[in-house]
Amino acid sequence: MKRIGKTLGFEREFCDNAIHEILENKYIVDAPPEFSTKELAIKFIKDGLAIAFSDNEVHPSEGEWLRSAADKNGLDLTWFRSESVNATNRKQLPSHMEVDDLTVEYS
């Protein structure tokens, strides 16, 4: 998250504070997002699975939240299960996610 914040031009202290205070922020919604296009939702889900698996294990709550996001955005749950299996079968997962490793484009 710090690398993404830096790429987007946020000060390091701002990012540190945001990370530490995220759970106390009443404006942060825990509900899965609804995207304007399925393409963006697909990218989000793929990035989410990569991030969730960055510790070599997709925890049940992470997987369920991403599945809910797929469902909310009208994505086929068979596709989601297939992407989940693909994420767990990857042999060379990055140990530290880089902005360039994600599918969503940041500008």
N, C-alpha and C positions, 0 to 999 in steps of 0.2 A: 504494500500500500504506500510505503514511503517512496518507492521508486516511481510509482504512478503519479503520486503527488508532485514529485520533483519534475517529472516530464510535463505535467500540466502547469507548472510554474508556481506551485504553492511553496511557501516558506517551510523549512524543516520543522520549526517550532509549532507552526499551525498544524502540520500533519501529526506530530507527536501528541499534541493536545487532543486532536480529533479522535485519534485511535484510543487514547486512554479514557475519553469521556463518552464514547459512542453509546454505551449501554445506558447512560443516564440521560441521553438526549431525547426529549419527549417528541421531537419532530422526526425521529428515525422510525420508519414503519417496518415491521417485521414481515409484512405480507409480500409475497412474490410480486415482482413488477409485471405490468402489462405493457408490451411494446407496440409500437406503431406498425411494425412489419414482422412477419414470421422470420425473415432473414436475420434481423437483429436479435430476435429471441433465440434463434438457433446458435448464433455466435455467443450470446450470453450464456446459454446452457453449456456449450462446449468449454468456454473459459471457466465457468463455475465448476465443472467436473475436473478440469485440470488443476484448479486451485484447491478444490476439496481433496484431490488425490495427492497433493504435493507432499503430504506426510505419509504416503503409501497406504492410506486407508481412507475410504469415504465413510464417514460416520453416519449412522442411520438418520440423524436429524438433518444433516447436510444433504443427503440423497433425497430424503422426503421433500425438503424445501425446493430443491431443484426440480423434482418430479412435479410438484405443485406449480412451479413456474411454467414448466412445459405444458401442463394441462390448461392453465389459465390463458396461455397464448395459442391454444388450439393446435399444439404439436402432437403428433401421433405418439402414444405411449410406447408402442413397439419400437419406434425410432429412438426414444429416450432410453429404453432398456438396452438397445444395441449400443448406443453411445456410452452408456455406463459400463458395459462389458468391455468396450474398446479402451476406455480410460483405465480400467483395472488390468488389462492385458498388455499395456504398453511397457516395454522393457527399459526404455531409456527416458524416463520422466526427468525433467529438470529438477535439480535439488533446490534451486531458487528461481522462482518464476521471474521472468523479465517482461517488460512491456512488449517487447518484440515477439515473445512467445504466445501472446494472446491473439485472438482472432478479431476482436473489436478494434477498430482503428481509432487512435487518439490523435487529435491535432492541436 
